[in-house]
């Protein structure tokens, strides 16, 4: 008998996952959708089929068909049974939804892409949608054609990869909505992409039959090679942090293949194996905690699973889950949502191809001590907490995912608030102007404030507050009205009944007006009695009565004159001086040095105003005197 070659042992390989079994849920634990789900996105290729469904510890997202655009439904995991056609949907896209992906660090944040070449982010409340969601939290625009792939970074917070039929890969920072990098290294459409454990390397496959290893931060292609020679799409997945990638595709004779590659050398596969001969595109799912690779195909009812090892032959076939119902797509629920005490290591959500049904499939390792925590089956898994920020990752920092223990056996969910971008913060649009004004150099104002007893109004600390609260005129307006008053018998306009009572300051002003009118009447009576007096004085008095006060803004070039311009011996001039003195002396008592200074400044301003007005009067009187002299000369 010929000796058996080394490495050809044909016995049963020892593995703790040898008895792994898949169990389908009953109909009452399934999600019965409307008929529109069974007709969804028939126009898309088979490579996009598994992207239209995704699941996390809270929700199940599924793309559906709607008229006039694209939509997807978000169902709470506990809402099983029949889903009505009127169930709220996310209807913000103008084209059919091609891919939905939940954020690994926020169970309420989902990204979606569609035929309208946009990527949108949506925040789903814990209670689910109560009405159709129309406005997205963030819109990422950059692609020129349909977006077919989305991929979240495993460790960096808010970093999202998107690929479309425009052969471009964009790296987005979802917190700010800006594009971090743009990768243009593919001559043909991109079929799939995957990140390694720390997110430092990106593996892609495209229609040109090549597998590429790309540095997403520098956009440089590190390695590339032909992975599968078939004409149909191939899909790649990273095998954790082992430095190897696995691809599924088609051979030269349309046989479906599984291959393992070293990321540093893509010229030859470490191992290539033929699975079967079929037309459905295979999709791989890798579980890092158990080192199991699940392979499922569109149109198949089977799910095969392999155990990955670090030594040759690198993967071992374990078993397969067989079902008579073909599948359109599969969503994978991670370790945080599995029933740990029942030894459930993974759960698939199968979207049936022949009926609108989503059916959970649990993969369980049978144990005698079921109901207890099994540490060999459930090592520390990736936590829903980002290890680094987007800025640190872009700067070149790499970090492994933060891990958490599953000893408690409960479902661990995230409860992060709604992320708000800087451009979405509601703020005063004039804030920049305000900050610029506050930062500019300003001159300090050391003038003392007016006391409340000076204003005459409770709560008013300045003359401006007094005028605003009591609806008073300025001092210049009061003087202008006094000097421009031609008819002494004219009565003030009547007040409306709804006006408030006049304050004391206004009453004082009216009293002063009445006193002035009486004195002017007495002066007129004296002028009528003294007809033999100088005609020049009478003409001056008539001119004073008919003249109006000039505006204060105009400055005369005439020289300063005193009150003697009116004639010092004239009784009218004496009365005018007396009236002015009474008006100026009608002031409250001064009680402090600051009030004294303020009163002095106020009186100086009044004297200056009167002096300017008197200068204007004097000039007009001189003009009238000249006219009078000219008329007398002509008469002679």
Buried (B, 14 or more C-beta within 10 A) or exposed (E): EEEEEEEEEEEEEEEEBEEBEBEBBEEEEBBBBBEBBBEBBEEBBBBBBBBBBBBBBBBBBBBBBBEEBBBBBBBBBEEBEEBEEEBBBBBBBEBBBBBBBBBBBBBBBBBBBBBBBBBBBBBBEEEBBEEBBEEBBBEBEBBEEBBBBBBBBBBBBBBBBBBBBBBBBBBBBBBBBEBBBEBEBBEEBBBBBBBBBBBBBBBBBBBBBBBBBBBBBEBEBBBBBEBBEBEBBBBBBBBBEBBBBBBBBBBEEEBBBBBBBBBEEBEEBBEBBEBEEBEBBBBBBBBBBBBBBBBBBBBBBBBBBBBBBEEEEBBBBBBBBEBEEBBBBBBBBBBBBBEBBEBBBBBBBBBBBEEBBBBBBBBBBEBEEEEEBBEEBBEBBBBBBBBBBBBBBBEEBBBEBBEBEBEEBEBBBBEBEEBEBEEEEEEEEEEEEEEEEEEEEEEEEEEEEBBEEBBBBEEBBEBEBBBEBBEBEEBBEBBBBBBEBEEBEEEEEEEEEEEEEBBEBBEBBEEBBEEBBEBBEEBBEBBEEEEEEEEBBBBBBEBBBEBEBBEBEEEEEEEEBEBEBBBEEBBBBBBBEEBBEEBEEEEEEBEEEBBEEBBEEBEEEBEEBBBBBBBBBBBBBEEBBEEBEEEEEEEE
